[in-house]
Amino acid sequence: MSFDIEKFFQDIFKPGQDEVLTVLIDLPHGKVTDNSQWEDRREMAEDWLKKLTALAPKWNMKVNPLVTYYATGSNNADLPPTCMMDEKGMDLEELIKSSTIMIAMNEFSATAPLYYWAKKLTKLRIASMPGVAKFMEKSGLSADYAAIAEKSKKLVEIFDKAIAADVEFSSGHTCHFDLPLENKAQIDDGILHPERGGTEMALSNLPAGEVFCVPNENEDSGTCGELPEKIGDETAVYVIQHNKVVDVLGNGEKIEELRRKFQEDPARCNLAEFAIGINDKARVTGIVLEDEKAGFHWAYGRSDHFGGKIGVDSFISKANVVHVDIVYAKGNPILCSKLEMIFPDDSRQTLIIDGELQV
């Protein structure tokens, strides 16, 4: 079946009267070179914009021409101050403020800076879709988002009660996560109805479907262990102490470069996210946007957009700002073989076995 963009837009945004839609993309430039997937994504953005423009009278919605800006070159770096619409330069902040619905189909994720605006502006809701691909219209984007919302509620109750988690990987490595006692679980269920404007749920990474929290980032954090990642033919092992990457074990040029980047900027070393993806239509293809919705993942770097302590100013240079997710869903080279949540009375509940969610 073909993707029903009208149903999708209605289910996700439930547009009211006098909505203003902006579709936002980033552009290659200079040393930030183009690629075929990026080119396809720009075509996808233009296709969506054309179809939504045709549907706009149904919702009495204004649709802006396509908005572009020069790519930042790194994930979750701050956005540039200016953008272009109809080949005219514009103030990006003013454009965001004048919109009530935004769809960002970027090469480099803008989730963190857009999250700031989504929580600040009471009418604005944002679908942040870095790395989105056309095939996702038949996978993660086609999910039953009402069902995902119900599943999210069940999982968030478990997150809120837990104080820690133990995770085992198919590689044999293990890691203990120290989870915060307050302001813990957050939901990305893909629902961006008007009442969510100005709240922490006013932005969604579509395809959506995850429950997540920021691990304990204090100096006495008990998060420790080893987290593996397959990089080419080699396996990198992140050595974790007190919620920080203190070393990266492994051989090869890419692993050596990764180790060097952590040594250059301590803010990169922060464990920023502990999360479980719950979108049953999500496919693992190597594109993190959808991969992470299929199972367990963690991230390092920036966390302030999730309520954590590490933001842009924590990094030595704005060029170093990152929020990088590493995923262990079925189909990934390394699988989450077991995930147990730990509660204050030392009881445990198993949420994942061999990549399969048990809730």
TITI-117474 format. One record per residue (C-alpha): z, y, x; residue in three letters. Coordinates in pm, whole numbers, plus 50000, padded with zeros to 5 digits. Each point is the difference from the previous one (the first is absolute). Layout:
// TITI-117474
ZYXALA;...
***
This chain:
// TITI-117474
500005000050000MET;499235035250118SER;502835024050076PHE;501005020249693ASP;500875033550154ILE;500825015449661GLU;502644973449927LYS;501315002150355PHE;500355037949989PHE;501654998949657GLN;502434972350099ASP;500965016550330ILE;500125037049911PHE;500225001449617LYS;498365034550019PRO;501295026649766GLY;498525033449901GLN;498755024950257ASP;500114976750298GLU;498275010750323VAL;498594971750212LEU;499285003150372THR;498374972450205VAL;500785004850370LEU;498384984150306ILE;500175005150377ASP;496955004150226LEU;499184987950352PRO;499655026750268HIS;499985003050378GLY;501804970350156LYS;500984986849655VAL;496884979249960THR;498504985949682ASP;499734963249904ASN;498234980549726SER;503174993449798GLN;500845037150003TRP;496475008649892GLU;500234974849714ASP;503325015149894ARG;498495034749977ARG;497254985949779GLU;502674982949787MET;501825033349960ALA;496805017049888GLU;499314971749754ASP;503495002349849TRP;499735037949978LEU;496674997749819LYS;501314974749747LYS;503275018749940LEU;498125032749956THR;497954983549724ALA;503214987749836LEU;501905032950040ALA;499245014049651PRO;501764969849849LYS;503275012650151TRP;499195037249999ASN;500314997750378MET;498625023650263LYS;498464982650301VAL;499625018350329ASN;496984994050224PRO;500684976150288LEU;502555014150245VAL;499714992150370THR;501965007150317TYR;499644990550365TYR;501854967550070ALA;503375002350174THR;499244970550228GLY;503314982249935SER;501774984749702ASN;502505022149816ASN;499635030250222ALA;500305033649824ASP;496855011849825LEU;497985029750127PRO;500555033549826PRO;496415003249879THR;497474978749813CYS;496505004049856MET;498724999449641MET;496375007649918ASP;499565007650371GLU;502545028249975LYS;503215001550201GLY;503204998349797MET;503734999650054ASP;501004963449960LEU;503535007849885GLU;498735022649722GLU;497524973349890LEU;502744973949982ILE;502205023549798LYS;497205005949749SER;499414962549942SER;501874976649768THR;498274967650107ILE;498794992750352MET;498144969750134ILE;499924999050381ALA;497554974950151MET;500645005950369ASN;499204982650325GLU;503365011350141PHE;502934996949763SER;501315032449853ALA;502744982949798THR;502935016250181ALA;498885036649973PRO;498674994949645LEU;503314983849901TYR;501685033350076TYR;497805018049746TRP;500254972549741ALA;503795003249996LYS;499975038050010LYS;497475008149724LEU;501114989949652THR;496534993149854LYS;498284984450301LEU;499374962450037ARG;498164985750298ILE;498134967750067ALA;499944996750379SER;497364974150096MET;499534999550382PRO;497594972850103GLY;498994991549643VAL;496844978949971ALA;497574993749715LYS;500924962949975PHE;503565009849900MET;498665009749658GLU;499874962349938LYS;503274991450177SER;503125021850029GLY;498695029249794LEU;499294976549707SER;503604987849974ALA;502125002249686ASP;502105030150097TYR;502304997249699ALA;500914964950120ALA;500515012850355ILE;502385026449864ALA;502094973249827GLU;500114978350313LYS;501015030650203SER;503035005849778LYS;501264964750064LYS;499525002650373LEU;501575034350035VAL;503234986849845GLU;500224974450280ILE;499255026350268PHE;502705022849863ASP;502674973050015LYS;499144987050348ALA;501515013050324ILE;497724981250240ALA;497114975750029ALA;499044971850237ASP;496314993750057VAL;498404969950169GLU;496364998750112PHE;497514971850044SER;499975008750371SER;503664989850025GLY;501305035550047HIS;502815014249784THR;501345034449916CYS;503125012849821HIS;499585032149799PHE;503015022349931ASP;499315015949661LEU;501595032849882PRO;502715000349737LEU;498685030249806GLU;496625014949900ASN;498444967350090LYS;497214984349800ALA;496845018549903GLN;497094987949788ILE;496285004850035ASP;498724984449679ASP;496855020949964GLY;501165017849684ILE;499405037650031LEU;500585012549647HIS;500835037149946PRO;503754994549973GLU;500074988250361ARG;498815033550133GLY;502505016050236GLY;501834967250068THR;499944974650283GLU;497684979249780MET;497305026749973ALA;497954984550281LEU;498574965150019SER;498104981550271ASN;497234984249795LEU;499494970649982PRO;503715001049923ALA;502784974849957GLY;503024999750232GLU;503735005450019VAL;501285015450323PHE;502855017850175CYS;500795016550331VAL;502294978050213PRO;503255014450131ASN;498865025650262GLU;503475008850133ASN;500894993250364GLU;502264971549893ASP;497264983149797SER;500174962350010GLY;496214995249976THR;499104977250290CYS;497764971150099GLY;496364993950080GLU;496995009949789LEU;496654984250088PRO;496485013549955GLU;496724983550086LYS;497795024150198ILE;496684983950075GLY;500684966950172ASP;503455011050115GLU;503365002449824THR;502045031650042ALA;503734996349940VAL;501925031349908TYR;503564997050132VAL;502345017549756ILE;503505013650063GLN;501895024749778HIS;496885004749781ASN;497825010450295LYS;497204983850196VAL;501494997050349VAL;497184979550154ASP;496694983649919VAL;499514965750156LEU;496594984950067GLY;496955003350222ASN;496635016849968GLY;498665035550011GLU;500685007549633LYS;503624988450021ILE;500525019850320GLU;498615030949827GLU;502314994149703LEU;503004996650233ARG;499055032550171ARG;499775018849668LYS;503544989949906PHE;501265010950342GLN;498265033949966GLU;501635009849670ASP;503354986049879PRO;499255010049638ALA;497304973349987ARG;502724974050068CYS;501765005449666ASN;499814971849742LEU;498955020749700ALA;499434975249718GLU;501054965949867PHE;497764989549712ALA;498624972549779ILE;496565002249839GLY;499704985849647ILE;496375005549893ASN;498684965349911ASP;496395012050017LYS;500355013850353ALA;497824983450263ARG;500764998450372VAL;496935012950185THR;501505019950287GLY;500115032849807ILE;503695009249990VAL;499775019849675LEU;499464967849803GLU;501434974550246ASP;503495015049969GLU;499964995349622LYS;499674962250049ALA;503304992550174GLY;502745009450245PHE;499435028550243HIS;501885024550217TRP;498985032750163ALA;500915021350298TYR;499965037750054GLY;500295027049734ARG;502424993849712SER;500875034049850ASP;497454996049718HIS;502084970149886PHE;503335018550033GLY;500584990050363GLY;500945020950302LYS;496874999550214ILE;497465027349922GLY;497275019550177VAL;502525020550200ASP;501574968150136SER;496884992650206PHE;499345015450339ILE;496535010249879SER;498425002149658LYS;497184979150145ALA;502494971350033ASN;501054999149632VAL;499474965549851VAL;501174977049726HIS;498574965750082VAL;500394969549771ASP;499924964050123ILE;499424973449733VAL;500894963049971TYR;498424989949669ALA;497984968449941LYS;496765004450188GLY;501545019450289ASN;500084983250344PRO;503804998249987ILE;501764991649674LEU;503435009049863CYS;501344964449972SER;503345010049848LYS;501705031949883LEU;503615000149879GLU;501875029849858MET;503705001250091ILE;502665014049767PHE;503525014550062PRO;501704966849915ASP;497824982450265ASP;497964982549731SER;496234998550045ARG;496854999749790GLN;496684987450132THR;497135022949899LEU;497134985650206ILE;499154964750114ILE;496814994450201ASP;498605033149881GLY;500654993249631GLU;502205024049802LEU;502754980849819GLN;500815026649737VAL;
***
